[in-house]
Amino acid sequence: MFNFKETLTYSTINLLFDGMKDFLITLGNVGKDLTKTFYYVLRLRINLRATIEQSARFAVDSLPITLTIVGMTSAIISMQISPELAKQGAEGYIGMLSALVMVRELGCIMSGFAIISMIGSSFASELASMAVGEQISAMRVLKVDPIEYLVVPRFLAGVIMMPFVFIVSSFIGIVCAGVISHFTANLSTLNYINSLWQGLYIRDIMIALLKAAFFGGTISIISCSCGYSTRGGAKEVGIATTKAVVWSFLAIAVWDYIFAAIFYL
């Protein structure tokens, strides 16, 4: 007897519905937690000490891996484009192109990916472990709002510190691109520095700083929300951490497209 539930079509449809349901639940939880976070921030109910601790963790602890990723990516790109531009007699545009690519896109995107992998996953696993270990429930019993105590400091740390991470990583990326262009295209340091500002304006830097703040806040709130809403046991902690990383990657890609469409289209 034919059973539709045993077919591949049914499994595919069921998988799609489960994915859509999970997306809507996650989106609802993030929206709810973000609303409560804004409520506490606007009322200045901020734990300054916890915010400073999370800010140091968000920026300082993640800086080595962030700078490594951004620097290597910049060096690889420069290694490929510098010789080609030199062949066309366009050495004067190498610095400009490197600065534009780094400030407009790579600085924010690659820093965001590094932050998600190291800090975002850590936020999610910590809060998920607290949730399944009933520590969050104990906070509620003691009349302490977990959003105010756990989420707000991490959210503010992301918003405040991500622009600083972007500044440092972009600087390192531009320096690495300059070093590589010197060896691959025989471009002098003075020519590279002079060409940096030909197509890069203060407007680009301000837009990038705003985008970095959005990225930092988005990574923090998604990671915290996925961890905070976890129920179950050790398996669910792993699922929540994976979910936080995946949705954070997707969210900053969407934000990047929105910023590009608004300011550069």
N, C-alpha and C positions, 0 to 999 in steps of 0.2 A: 504494500500500500504506500502511495506517494505521501511523503511528509515534507511540507514546505519548510518547516523549521530546521530541517537537516540539510538544506541546500546552501550553497555558497552565496546565493543572492540574499537569502535571509540573514546570513551571518554578516554580510557586508552592510546591509541596511541597518541591522541592529548595532553594528560598530559605529556607523555614522551618527545614529541617534544618541548613542551613549557619549560620543565625543561632543556633540552639540549640547547635550544636557550638562556635561561636565564644564563646558565653556561657559554656559549661562550661569551655572551655580558659582563658578569662580569669579565671573564678572560681577555678580550680585554681591558676593562677599567682599571683593575689593572695593566696590562702590560704597558699601555700608561702612567698612572700616575707614575708608578715606574721608567720608563725611564726619565720622566721630573724631578722626584725627584733626581735621580742620576746625572742628568745634573747640577742641582743647587748645589748639595753637592760637586761634583768634581770641580766646579768653585768657591767653598767656599762662595757661596751666602747664608749665614746662619744667621738667626736672633738668636743671642746668648741668648738674654734675654728670648725670647719665648721658646727656646730649654730648658733652665734651668727650666722655669716654668712647661713645660710639663714633664720634667724628674722627678721633684719633685712629680708631680701628678701621674705619671706612677708608681713610686716605693713606695713613702711614703704613699700615700693615699690608695693604694691597699694592703699594707703590712699586716694589721691586718687580713683581710679575707684570704689572701694567706697563712699566717702562720697557721691560724686555720685549713684550709683545708688540708695542707700538714702534719701538726702535727697530726691531727686526723686520716688521712689515714695511716700514718706511725705507729701510736699506734695500730690501728686495725690489720694491717698486723703482727706486732710483737706479738700481743696478740694471734694470731693463729699459728704462726710458731715457736715461742720460746719454748712452752711446748713440741711440737712434736720433735724438735731437741734435747731437753734435755732428752726425753725418749730414744732416740737413742744414747745417750752419745756424742752428737755433740755440746755441749755448746760453745766450742771454735770457732764455725763457725757462731754463731748468729750475732756478731758484723760485721764480714766480709760480710755476706749476707745482713744485713741491710744497710751497706754503699754502696754495689754494686747496690742494688735495688734503693736506694735513689739518688745516684749520676748519674747512667746511665739512669734511666727512671723517677721515681716518682717525683724527684725534679723539672725537667723541665716540664713534662707533667701536673702535678697538678698545678704548678705555672702558666703555660700557660692557663689552663682552668679558673683559678681564674681571671687572667688579662683580658681574653676575656670577661668574664661575667660582670666585673665591668668597666674596662677602655675601652676595645674595643667597647662595646655597647655605651659607653658615647661618644667616638670619632665619631662613625657613626651617632648617633642622633643629636649631635651638628652640624656637617657639613650638614646633611640632612635638619635640621631646617633652617640653613643659606641659603641653596640652594633654598628651596621652598619659603623662605621669601625674595628672590632676593638680599640678602646681598652679595652673591658671584658675582652676575651680577654687583652690584655697585662697587665692587673691580675692575672688568675688566674695567669699565667706567673710573675709576681713574688711570688706567694703572698700577694696582697692580696685579701680578699673584697670584691667590689663592693657587696654588701648592707651590710656594715659601713661602708664608706667613702662610698658614695653615697646609699643609701636611708635609713639610720638618722638622719642629721642632718636630712634633709628631713621624715621622719616626725615626729620630735620637734618640729621647727619648727612643723609644722601643729597638733599637739596643744597646744603651749604658747601659740602666738601667736593662734590663732583666737579664743579667749575675749576677748583684748584688742581684737582687731578688732571683735568683737561689741559690746563695751562702748562703744567710741568711736562706731561707726556707729549704735547704738541711741540714744545721747545726741543725736547730730546729727539723727536722724530725729524724735525727740520735739521738739527745738527747732524744726525746720522745720514740723512739724505745728502747734505753738503759734503760730508767726508767721502761717501761712496762716489758722488759725482766727480770729486777731485781725482780719484784713482781710475774711474772708468771713462771719463770724458775729458780728463786733464783740465778741469775748470778751476780757475783760481778762486781762493777764498773771497777776495774782494769782489770779483764779478758775481759770485753766488750771492753775497750779502746785498749787493746793489740791486740785483734782480728780484729780491724777495718781495719788495713792496710795489712792484710794477702793477700787479693785478689784485693785490690784497689791500682791503680798506678796513678802517676801524669798524664799519658796519658789519663786516664779516665776523670780526672777533666778538662783537656784542651779541650777534645772533647765535654764534657758537656757544658763548657762555650761558645764554638763556636756554639753549637746547640741552646743554650739559646739566643744568639744574633740573630740567624736566626729566632727563634720563635718570638722574640720581634719585629723585623722588619716586619715579615709577618703579625702579628696581626695588627700592626699600619697601614700598607699600605692597607690591605684589608678593614679594618674598615673605614679609611679615604676615600678610593675610592668608597665604597658603599654609604657613606654619600654624598660625593662630586657630584656624578652623579645622585642624586635623582631629580626627576621632579614630580610635582603634588601638593599634599596637605598633610594634617596631616596623612592620611591613608598611603601614600607612605613613610613618615618618619618612621612609625612603620615597614613597610615592609623592608625598607633599613636596619634598626637596626637588625631585625631578620636575614636578609640575611648576614650581616656582621658577626654575631655570628656563624651562621651555617658554612659558608665558612671558617672562621678562625679555627674552630674546625677541619674541614676536612683537612685544609692546614697543621696544625701542626702535625696531625696524619701521613700525607704523608711525611713530613720532617723527622719525627721520624723514619719511616721505611727506608728512604733513608740513614740516618746517621747510622742506625743499619746495613744495608746491606753493606755500604762502609767500616765501621771501625770494625765491629764485626762478619761479615759473614765468 
